[in-house]
Amino acid sequence: MATLAQTDLSAYAHFGHAVMPQATHDEQALEDHFLAMRLWTNQKMDPLDRRLLDEVIVPEVTAKTGKAPTRSAEVRGALESQPLHQYWLTLSLFYQDRIWQALDGAIDRQYDELAGKVAEQSAAPKGSLRLNPDLAMPRYISAIDHHRMAGGYITDTSDVDFRAGALYDRFASTYLRNLNGGWKNDGRGHTLASHVLGFFPDFRPRRILDLGCAVGHSTVAIAQAFPDAEVHALDVGAPMLRYGHARAESMGVAIHFSQQDAEHTDFADESFDLVCSSAMLHETSAKGMRQIFKESHRLLKPGGVMCHVDVPPRHEHMSLWDQMRCDFESHYNNEPFMTSLARTDWVKVAMGAGFARDKIGVGYRKGTAVLNPNRDDFFTEGHPEGRALIGSWYACLAVKD
């Protein structure tokens, strides 16, 4: 008897856009199983691991050193020697790797069908796609499979390969289900646009550049927030861009995608009114971040706006366990810059790029799945208990003189 995984996809309701990989009943059940494991780990194991740190490790370290630890680096070794924490680490890595594997198999099954859809959506575009096969990849991208995604963003097997984009799109909508805009995964884009319009309600940019766009999750939302703007988006991964181009076309949004390094673009000086990024900086480096801010300044017209939105952890506002949880992303989840970014002074970086101190603002912006330019959703401090506001993003907004 055939399993549900072997039956015709037409038996199942389509979700997402026209090029989104679909799941059969069995494939969806497997995804849901590992999402349930993730939820169980978060609800059952996180509190125990926090107690282990606060009630066992911290007193031990305090007794040994004569002072209470304030940085995760001071307790990491002792914590990682504990079997309970090792179990937590194992579960956290296992469920994520298995979700990747499950989605990878589903894409294998329907790859030819998806290839036809990608080609169809790209045949008569409103936007454009410009690739550069000779682009030199930054080492912080080429040396790492971010998020433990096998092959990373840039593995390219042919001049029509879109697999990395399809896998990333499907994983994002699965892993962040109902947390970042649903299947569109566009919450960061809506948050960024809301942040800009919250401070500048009359801002109407004519040209926008989204840096590190991946498959354009945020770019589409930004383009929808500023419908009269010419929108450009860049990334280093050709398969991400091929897929992102087809994805945007299937959603009826004209975006001009190009394969470029955000540190050094080929656009002219002062050619954009808004230069932005969402969740890109934590996948770069300290040197890369500084150069990206400088490039943002170069590209902006006088009076233009820079807005970078990224993961919210700030170590000065976090408990020891939350610092450790942020460190987990760097040490185990192939996000090596995240811990350093959580300690980086974004204002200092922006000033070093050429922005005036009185034209720079940083803080937490409450995430939104729709355009909602509410100034009350902006916070300059962390949660009263020491944790960054759940559901927020850290934002840096600056205006060029």
N, C-alpha and C positions, 0 to 999 in steps of 0.2 A: 504493500500500500504506500502511495506517495505521501511524503510529509508535506506540511503546509509550506515549508521552505522551498519545495519543488513545484509548487503550483503557480499558475499564471498570475503575474502581478496585478492584472486588471481586476482581480477579485478583491483588491484592497483599495481603500480610499487614498487618493493622492494627497500628500501634504507638502507644503513649501512651494517653491517656484518651479519653473519648467525644467531646470537642470539639476534639481536636488535629488541625490540618490535616495531611493525608496527602500523600505524594509518589508519583508514578508512577516507573517505572524510569528514564525519561529525566530527570525532575526530580531524582531522587536522585543520578544520575550527575553532573549539573551541580553539585549541592551538593558532592559528594565531590571533584570536580575542583578547586574553589576552596579546599576544606579542605586538599587536597594542596599547593596553592600556598602556603597559609599555613604548613604544616609545613616545606616546602622553604625558605621565607624564614627561618623560625625556626632551622632547622638549618644552613643554608648561608650566609645573609647576615648573621645576627646576629653570629656570631664575627668575620666580616670587618669589620663596622662597628665592633665593639668594638676590634679591633686598630687600625683607622684612628684612632679617638679616642685610645687609649692610646699608640700608637707614633708618630703623626704630629702630631695636633692638640695634645695635652698638651705635648710638647716645644716646639712652636712658641709656644704661649701662655706657657709658662714663660720662654722666652728673651725674649719681647717684654715681659712684665710684671715679670720678676725674681722671681716666686714661682709655685709649683705651684698650679694651680687646684684647688679643693675643691668648688665648686658648679657644677651643670650650666649655669647662666646665664652662667658665665665662658667656656664653650667652645661654646655653642650656635651663635653666628654663624659661627665658623670651621668647625665641623662641617657646617653646612647649606650651606656654599659648595662642598663636595666632591661631585663627580658620583656617587661610590659611595654616599654617604649619601642623595643625592637619589633614586638608584635604589631604595634600601631604603625610603624614604618612599613612593615611587610604588607599589611592590609592596604595601606594608602597607595603603595606602588602597584599592588596586584590588581585592584579593581580598575585603575586607570589604564594599565597595559591591556587588560582584557577587553575594555571598551574599544580601544584602538583596533585590536585584532578582530573583534566582531564586525566593526564597520568596514574594515579592510576587506574581509571576506564578502560582505554584501556588495561592495563596489566591484570586486572581481566578477561576481555573477552578472552584473548588469553593465559592465564597462562599455561594450560595443553599443548598447542602446544609449547610454549617456553620451558617448562620442557623437552619435548622430544628432542628439539634442543640442549639444554644445555647438556643433557646426551649423545647425539650423538657426539657432538664436543669433549667431555671429554673422550670418550671411548678408543681411541688409541693416547694418548698425546705425543707430542714432549717434552713438559715441564712437570711440576709436581705440585701437590697440597698437602700441609701438614697442617692439622687443629689441633687445640688444644682446645677442649671443656672446659678445666679447666683454660684457660687463665683469669687472673684477669684484668678487664677492667679499664683503667684510668677514673677517675671521670669526667674529662673534655669531655670524650666521652659518658659515660654511663648516665650522668645526663642531656644531652642536645640533642635535635633533630636538628642537624646543618642544616642551611639554611631553617629551618621550614619544613624539610622533615619528614613527619609522620613516627614514628618508628625509625628514625635515621639509622645509619650504621650497627647496631649490632643486631637488632631484628631478631631472628632466630626461626622459628616455627617447623623445622624438620631438619634431617641430610642431606637433599638435597635442602634446601631452598635457593633460589637465588634472591628473589623478591627485596630486597634492592638494589642489584647491577643493576638489570634491570631498576628499577625506577630512580636510580641515573644516569645511562648511558643515558637514554632517556631524562631526564630533562636537563642534561648538553648540549646535542646536540641541544636541543630546545632553552633553555634560552640564550645560547651563539652562536646561529646560525650565521655562517659565521664570527665569531669573534675570535675563538680559534681553528681553524683547521677544521671547519665544523662538520660533523657527527662523525668524529674520536675524536674530542675534544682533540687533541694531541699537540696543540700549545705550551703548557708549556714544554712538553718533548723535542720538537725540539729547543725551546729557550734555555733550559738547556744544551743540547748537543752542541748547537752552541756556547754557552758561554764558555764551557770547551775547545772546539777545537779552539775557537778564541784566547785563551791565550796559549794553548798547542797543536799546530797543529799536532805534532808527537805523541800525547798521544794515546796509544792503550791498554786500560785496558783489563786484562784477566778475572777478576771477578768484577761484578757490583752489588751493592745493592741499590734498590729504597725503601725508607722508606715511610710509609703511602700511599701506592700505589692506594688505593680505588679499582677501577675495571681495573687499568692498562692503563688508557689513556696515561699518559706520559711514562710509562714503555715501551710500544710497540715502541714509537718513539725513546727512548734511545737505545733500543735493535737494532733497525734498523740503528742507527748512528754508533754503534759499533758491527758489525755483527759477529765478531770472539770471542766476550766475552760471558762468562757464566753469565746469568742475573738472579738475585734473586730479589724478591719483597715481601714486607710484609705489612700487615694491621691487625687491630684488629677484623674486621668484617668478620665472616665466610660467610654470604650470598654475600658480596661484592667479596670475593675471589673465591667462587664457580663460580659466573658469570664471573669474570675477567679471570679465567683460561679458561673457555669455549670460551670467547671472543677472547683471544690471540690465542688459538688453531684454531679458525675459520679464523683468519687472517694469519695463518702459521708462528707464532712467538713463539719460545720456551722460556718460562719464568718459573722459579721455584717459585711458590707462597707459602707463609707460613703465618700462623696466629700467629703473635707476636706483642708485644708492642715495638715500636721504641726506648723507653727509655732503655730497657733491653732485648737484643736479645740473642739467644742461639748460635750464631756463634762465632768461635774462634777468639782470638786476631790476629790482622794483617792478616786478611784473604781476604781483598778486596782492589782493586786498585782504585775504585771510589765508594763513598757512597754519595747518593743524595736524595733530596726530592723536590716535587713541590706542592705548595699550601697546604702543611700540617701544617706548623708551626703555622699559625693563628688559627688553630683549637686545639691547645694544651694549654699551660700555661707558665708563666715565669719560673717556676720550671721545667716543662717538656721540654721546649726549651733548657735550660742549660744542662739537662741530655742527651738530644738527641745529642747535639754537643759533649759532652764527649764520648758518645757511638760511634759516628762517628769517633772520634779520636782513640778510642780503636780498632775499626775494621779495620782501614786503615793500610796498609803496609807502611814502610818508603818510602817517595816519592809519596804516594797515595794522591788522590785529594778528598776533600769534596766540594760539591756544593749544596746549598739550594736556591731554587727560590720560591718566595712567592708574595703575593699581594703588589703592589707598594706604597701605601700611606706612606709618611713620613711627620710627622706633621711639622718638621722644614722647609719643602718646600711647604706647603699648605696654602691656604687662610682659613679664618674662616669657610666659608660655606663648603669647601671641608673637613675640619676637622670634621665638623658636619656630613657630609655624610658618612665619615668613622665610626664615632661613631654610626650612625644608625645601622650598621651591628652588633655592639656589643650589643646595647640596645634593638633592635627589631628583628633582623634577626638571633638570636641564634649563634652569632660568638663572644663570650665574650672576647676573647683575642685579637681581631683585633686592638682595640684602643691602648692597651698597646704595641702590637707589633710595631705599627707605631711610638712609642716613644722609642723603645728598641735599645740600641747600640749593633749592631750585632758583631762588631769588639771586643768589650769588652767580649761578650759571648764566641766568638771563642777563645780568649786568655785565658779565664778562663777554657776552655776545653783542653788546652795544645798546641794550635797552636801558633807559633811565630808571632809577630806583622808584620814583614816584609814578611810573607808568607800568609797574609790575604788581600783580596780586596772585597769591597762592592760597589754597585751602581745600577743604572737602566740599564736593558737590554731590548732593543726593542724586542717585541714579533715577532715570525716568525712561519709560518705554514709549513715551510720546513727547512731542515738543511742549515744554512747560517752562518758559523763562521766568521762574519765580525766584526773586532774590532771597527769599526766606529759606531756600533750599541750599544756600551756601553757608559753610561753617569754616571758621578759621582755627578752631581747636578740635581736639579729639573727643571721644566719648568720655563722660565723667568717670567711668571705671577704668579708663586708660586705654581703651581699645578704639581704633578708628571706627567711625560710624558705619555700621553694617549697611550694605547697599549703596555706599558712596564711592566716589572716585576722587583722586587727588588731581587738582587742576591748576595750571599755571596760565595766566592771561597777561599779555603784555602788548603795549601799543608802541609802534615805532614813531619817533619824533620826525 
